[in-house]
Amino acid sequence: MVTGASDDDPSGIGTYAMAGTSFGYATLRTAWLTIPLVASIQFTCTKIGMVSGHGIAGVLRDHYPRALLSTIVEALMVANTLNAGTDILASPQGLISSFWSHSGPSSFPSASPL
């Protein structure tokens, strides 16, 4: 949930680029909901770190049973591994999308890799 709400990684950018090419501006109306969610997640994590002097795992370790912490950390490791995989896959896809449109190769690419 937090990774999906942060919106600043290559897989998120790749997802939005593909959605943008498919739907155009039709999904722009969701920005009024997603931007406050992104800001609130970032603000909450910052405040937890400022007040406690620890990260989320440190706060969980201090206030919850070790089994719960282990489960959450393992789930986070799986989510981060999957997210890294989508980042690796999204980067070349963005390059391909910048040179190839639905009508065929673009003579004026929107982004140059060099």
C-alpha positions in Angstrom: 0.0 0.0 0.0 2.8 2.5 0.9 4.8 1.6 -2.2 1.7 2.1 -4.4 0.9 5.4 -2.8 4.4 6.8 -3.0 4.3 7.2 -6.8 7.9 8.0 -7.4 9.6 4.8 -8.6 10.2 3.7 -12.2 7.4 1.1 -12.1 4.9 3.8 -11.1 6.1 6.1 -13.8 6.0 3.2 -16.3 2.4 2.4 -15.2 1.3 6.0 -15.5 3.0 6.4 -18.9 1.2 3.3 -20.2 -2.1 4.4 -18.7 -1.6 7.9 -20.2 -1.1 6.4 -23.7 -4.1 4.2 -23.3 -6.6 6.6 -21.6 -5.2 10.1 -22.3 -6.5 12.7 -19.8 -9.5 10.6 -18.7 -7.7 9.4 -15.5 -6.6 12.9 -14.5 -9.7 13.3 -12.4 -8.3 10.9 -9.9 -5.4 13.3 -9.0 -7.6 15.1 -6.5 -7.7 11.8 -4.5 -4.2 10.4 -5.1 -2.1 13.6 -4.4 -3.4 14.0 -0.9 -2.8 10.3 -0.2 0.8 10.6 -1.4 1.4 13.7 0.7 -0.2 12.1 3.8 1.9 9.0 3.6 5.1 11.0 3.2 4.1 13.4 6.0 3.2 10.5 8.4 6.5 8.7 7.8 8.4 11.9 8.3 6.6 12.7 11.6 7.1 9.1 12.9 10.8 9.4 12.2 11.1 12.9 13.7 9.2 12.1 16.9 10.6 8.7 17.7 14.1 9.0 16.2 13.5 5.6 14.6 12.1 4.2 11.3 8.9 2.3 11.0 10.6 -1.0 11.8 12.1 0.5 14.9 8.8 1.8 16.1 7.1 -1.6 15.4 9.9 -3.4 17.3 9.4 -1.2 20.4 5.6 -1.4 20.5 4.5 -4.8 19.0 5.4 -8.5 19.4 8.5 -9.7 17.5 6.4 -12.2 15.5 4.4 -9.3 14.0 7.5 -7.4 13.2 9.0 -10.4 11.5 5.9 -10.9 9.4 5.7 -7.3 8.4 9.4 -7.2 7.5 9.1 -10.4 5.4 6.1 -9.0 3.6 8.0 -5.8 2.9 11.0 -7.7 1.5 8.7 -9.6 -0.9 7.0 -6.3 -1.9 10.3 -4.6 -2.5 11.6 -7.5 -4.5 8.6 -7.5 -6.7 8.8 -3.7 -7.0 12.5 -3.9 -8.0 11.5 -6.4 -10.7 8.8 -4.1 -12.1 11.3 -1.2 -12.0 13.7 -3.3 -14.1 10.9 -4.2 -16.5 9.4 -0.7 -16.7 12.6 1.2 -17.7 13.1 -0.4 -21.1 9.3 -0.3 -21.7 9.4 3.4 -21.3 12.2 3.6 -23.8 10.3 1.5 -26.3 7.2 3.6 -25.8 9.1 6.8 -26.5 10.0 5.6 -29.9 7.0 3.5 -30.9 3.4 4.6 -31.0 0.2 2.8 -31.8 0.5 3.8 -35.4 4.1 2.6 -35.8 7.6 3.9 -35.2 7.8 7.6 -34.4 9.9 9.8 -36.7 10.2 12.4 -33.9 10.8 10.5 -30.6 9.5 12.3 -27.5 12.6 11.4 -25.5 16.0 10.6 -26.7 18.0 8.0 -24.8 21.3 9.6 -25.7 
